[in-house]
Amino acid sequence: MVTGEPELDIEERKALATQLKLSANALFAAGNYAGARDGYTEAISVNPDDPVLYCNRAQAHINLEKSVAGSMCYSRHILMI
């Protein structure tokens, strides 16, 4: 698939995912759990191999009282470590 944008290598994807995670962490700390969840989801789409992202997204889901979604994210995290 050609999108006109160069594909990122693994190190660039990890760096971008880290930036997205840090932004999501700031939203989480401010109590914006929906924004944090969305940020972690975006980071996962960039680097699906980082188990911490799933754990963080799970906690955002739990704080949003979405326990089933949170449990699914925690399960993914556990399977990855």
Steps between C-alpha positions, in 0.01 A plus 500: 500500500642837397404795716759751389665496844815297565453205732666535840766254607467321835705754695298789359176319585619439856597866539165619365312256724697627800405859418135399467519309829646800682221721367243242608665477843457876543131472406460212745664699780262788428202266532420494128466122482319495165775709343765282662329184372495644150866599526605154615294349217681720249836401651402132473417549133856628449673239718275204584792313660525717815315327787508816716268674256236231551536522878464879494199482269344240727526733798342781300212265413463402867489865604229555238309210664547286189613191690457250216716704262750554782516129574564425134789747491649358820472151353690612190766656724543181701529287188778726371724494807 
